[in-house]
Amino acid sequence: MEGKTMATTRSSDFEHAIHSANIWLKAVAEALGTDDRHLAHRVLRTWLHTLRDRLTVDTSAHLAAQLPELLRGAYYDGWTPSAVPIKYDVDGYVNRFVQEARVDAEDVPEMAAAVTTVVRGHVSPGTLESALKQLPNDICALLLQPA
């Protein structure tokens, strides 16, 4: 009987993790104006990675703590803490976004701004702003433009 209770609890925890991630993905898809959840996932994941790699380890970990559990896994996937922050300018940012998200360069500003708006709405006040302060002005401006 005890084992059954543990299995139910674990299943419930896992379902909650999936539900939380889906809330974020749905919000990103809506912000992008698409029903394509795969596109929304690629764009969100790319946004997270391109931001993560420009941040210090401490700031990156602080931001990650605000993410749903499953998205936190995507956030840390492929991360090399000893190699950050990686210095790149806005062109480097756009090029990386294009490669990872498999989108057109002209779509990056609108997509990046849309995800910024979604993330801001889902993390504690000040969390995103603290991270954005570490970015060069041109990348920050790209992320903060009206979506």
BABATI-300433 format. One record per residue (C-alpha): x, y, z; residue number from 1. Coordinates in steps of 0.5 Angstrom, whole numbers, always signed. Each point is the difference from the previous one (the first is absolute). Layout:
# BABATI-300433
PT      u      v      w    n
PT      X      Y      Z  NUM
...
END
This chain:
# BABATI-300433
PT      u      v      w    n
PT     +0     +0     +0    1
PT     +6     +5     +2    2
PT     +3     -1     -7    3
PT     -6     +1     -4    4
PT     -1     +7     +4    5
PT     +7     +2     -2    6
PT     -1     -2     -7    7
PT     -6     +4     +0    8
PT     +4     +6     +3    9
PT     +5     +0     -5   10
PT     -4     -1     -6   11
PT     -4     +6     +3   12
PT     +6     +4     +0   13
PT     +2     -2     -7   14
PT     -6     +2     -3   15
PT     +0     +7     +4   16
PT     +7     +1     -3   17
PT     -3     -2     -7   18
PT     -6     +5     +1   19
PT     +5     +6     +2   20
PT     +4     -1     -6   21
PT     -6     +0     -4   22
PT     -2     +6     +3   23
PT     +6     +4     -2   24
PT     +0     -4     -7   25
PT     -7     +2     -2   26
PT     +1     +7     +2   27
PT     +6     +1     -4   28
PT     -4     -3     -6   29
PT     -5     +5     +1   30
PT     +5     +5     +0   31
PT     +3     -2     -6   32
PT     -7     -1     -3   33
PT     +1     -7     -2   34
PT     -3     -7     +2   35
PT     +6     -3     -2   36
PT     +3     -2     +7   37
PT     +6     -3     -3   38
PT     +2     +7     -2   39
PT     -2     +3     +6   40
PT     +5     -5     +4   41
PT     +5     +1     -5   42
PT     +0     +8     +1   43
PT     -1     -1     +8   44
PT     +6     -4     +0   45
PT     +4     +4     -4   46
PT     -2     +6     +3   47
PT     +2     -3     +7   48
PT     +7     -3     -3   49
PT     +2     +7     -3   50
PT     -2     +4     +6   51
PT     +3     -5     +5   52
PT     +7     +0     -4   53
PT     +1     +7     +1   54
PT     -1     +0     +8   55
PT     +4     -1     +5   56
PT     -1     -7     +4   57
PT     -3     +3     +6   58
PT     -5     +4     -4   59
PT     -1     -6     -5   60
PT     -2     -4     +6   61
PT     -4     +5     +3   62
PT     -4     +0     -6   63
PT     -1     -7     -1   64
PT     -3     -1     +7   65
PT     -6     +4     -3   66
PT     -1     -5     -5   67
PT     -5     -6     +0   68
PT     +4     -6     +1   69
PT     +0     -3     -7   70
PT     +2     +7     -3   71
PT     +5     +0     +5   72
PT     +3     -6     -3   73
PT     +0     +3     -7   74
PT     +3     +6     +3   75
PT     +6     -4     +3   76
PT     +1     -5     -6   77
PT     +6     +1     -4   78
PT     +3     +5     +5   79
PT     +7     +1     +2   80
PT     +0     +5     +6   81
PT     +8     +0     +0   82
PT     -1     +3     -7   83
PT     -5     +6     +1   84
PT     -1     +5     -1   85
PT     +1     +0     -7   86
PT     +1     +7     -3   87
PT     -4     +1     -7   88
PT     -3     +6     -3   89
PT     -7     +1     -2   90
PT     +2     -3     -7   91
PT     +3     -6     +4   92
PT     -7     -1     +4   93
PT     -4     +0     -7   94
PT     +4     -5     -3   95
PT     +0     -5     +6   96
PT     -7     +1     +0   97
PT     -1     -1     -7   98
PT     +4     -7     +0   99
PT     -3     -2     +7  100
PT     -7     +1     -1  101
PT     +0     -1     -8  102
PT     -4     +7     -1  103
PT     +2     +5     -5  104
PT     +4     +6     +2  105
PT     -5     +5     -1  106
PT     -5     -3     +5  107
PT     +5     +0     +5  108
PT     -1     +7     +3  109
PT     -8     -2     +1  110
PT     +1     -7     +2  111
PT     +5     +2     +6  112
PT     -4     +6     +2  113
PT     -6     -4     +0  114
PT     +3     -5     +5  115
PT     +3     +5     +4  116
PT     -7     +2     +2  117
PT     -2     -7     +1  118
PT     +6     -1     +5  119
PT     -1     +7     +3  120
PT     -7     -2     +2  121
PT     +2     -7     +3  122
PT     +6     +2     +4  123
PT     +0     +4     +7  124
PT     +1     +7     -1  125
PT     +7     +3     -1  126
PT     +2     -7     -2  127
PT     +1     +1     -8  128
PT     +2     +7     +1  129
PT     +6     -2     +4  130
PT     +2     -5     -5  131
PT     -1     +5     -6  132
PT     +4     +5     +4  133
PT     +6     -5     -2  134
PT     -1     +1     -8  135
PT     +3     +5     -5  136
PT     -5     +6     -1  137
PT     -1     -3     -7  138
PT     -3     -7     +2  139
PT     -4     +3     +6  140
PT     -3     +5     -5  141
PT     -2     -6     -5  142
PT     -3     -4     +6  143
PT     -4     +6     +3  144
PT     -3     +3     -7  145
PT     -7     +0     +0  146
PT     -3     -7     -2  147
END
